[in-house]
Amino acid sequence: QVQLVESGGGLVQAGGSLRLSCTASGSIFNINTMGWYRQAPGKQRELVAQISSGAYTNYADPVKGRFTISRDSAKNTVYLQMNSLKPEDTAVYYCNVGKLGEIRVYWGQGTQVTVSS
């Protein structure tokens, strides 16, 4: 089992910045991809950004150029730096981890990000 603890959400004005963090603990060997998803009210959960163990990154089109994902493998932590935030970025943001050799993925409890106009 992998436990994920997220932090860094909050309320920010449009144009502002936030940094999300997610730290993994428990059965943390063979962690491969780490990423962030978000879910706005009435919408499906969607990918925001992912980073592989080899530091390859993938971003959703709406956040390209504004968000940056990074990871500190020694700390088993993934970060999401969010700049130039827009009201449409308002959502609950979930950390996601995948492990080599496992189909199952692990989810954090979610952290609320609210961007006011």
N, C-alpha and C positions, 0 to 999 in steps of 0.2 A: 504494500500500500504506500501511496505517496500522498502526503498532506501538503496543501498549498495555502499560503497565507498572503493575501494581497493588502496593499496599503497605498495611500497617496491620492485617493479620490477626493472630491469636494466640489464646492461651488466656485465658479470663476466667470468673469465677464468675457464676452466675445473678444477675441484677439489675445487673450491671456494664455498662460501655459500651466501645465500640470505634469508631474512625473509619477507614474505608477510603478510600484515594485511588487514582485511576487517571489517568495522564497519557498523552495521545496525542502521537505524533510521526510524522514522515514526511509522507505526503500528507494533510495535515490541513485543506485547504480544503473548504468545503461540508459540514463536519460538522453533522449535524442532531440526531438523538436520541443521548443518552448514558444508559446505564443499568447496572443491576446485576441479575444473575441468580445463583441458587445451586443447588447440587446436593448433596443428602445421599446417603449410601451407600444403594444399592438403589432410589433414586428418580430420577425424571426431573428435568432442569434446569427451573427455574421462575423466572418473573419476580419480582423483589423490588421494584424501583422504576425509573422512567424519568423523564427530564427532557428537554424539547425545547429547541431553540435559543431559543424564546420564553419559556422558563422555566415552561412548563406541566408539571405533575408528575402521575405516576400511581403508585399504590402497590398492592401485593398486600394483600388483607384482613388476613392474619396479622401484618403489620408496621405497619399504620396506627396512628398515634399514638405509635409507638415509634421508628421510623426516619425520617430526614430526608435527602432527596437534594438536592444543590446542585451548581452548576458555576461554574467560573471560566473563561469563554471565552478570556480573554486568556492564560491559562496552559494552555488545552486540557486542563483537569483536571476530573474529576467526583469528588464526595465522597459518602460514605454514612455519616452519623452514626447509630450504632446504640445506643440506650439501652434499659434494662430488658430486657436480653438473657435469653433462655430457653434451656434445653437443646435445645429443638426448632429453634433457630436455627443449630445446629451444621451446617456444610456447607462446601463449597468455594464461594467467592464469585467470580464472573466479571464482569469489566467488558465492556460491549458498546457498540459505536458504529455508528451508521448515517449514511450520507451522502446528501445530496440527489442524485437522479438515479442512484443505484446500488441495485441489489437486494441486493447482497452486504452482509453485516454483518461487523464485525470483533470478535474476541474476545481478551481478555487470557489470561494463562496460568493465572490463578486464584490465590486466596489462601485459606488455611485459616482458618476461624473455629470455635473449639471453646468451647462454653459448658458448664461443669461445674455439676452440681447441688449 
